[in-house]
């Protein structure tokens, strides 16, 4: 079993930055890929960014150039640096960790990010 705990959400103004953290604990060797997803009001949950065990990254087009995903293996923590935030980035951000073929598949509890003036 793996536990994922997100932190770092909050209320910011457009153009500002936030850094989200996702701390993993438990049987983490089963995890190949870590990712951030988000779900805005009345919307489906969508991919934001992923990072593999080898360090390969992938981003949604809407966040390319503004968001950066990274990891600290020693701390078992994945980060999402979000710059130049926009109101449309407002959502609950979820951390996800999964193995090959999405098995196993773990989610964190989510952290709210609100971008508003």
Secondary structure, 3 states (H helix, E strand, C coil): CEEEEEECCEEECCCCCEEEEEEEEECHHHCCEEEEEEECCCCCEEEEEEEECCCCEEECHHHCCCEEEEEEHHHCEEEEEECCCCHHHCEEEEEEEECHHHCCEEECCCEEEEECC
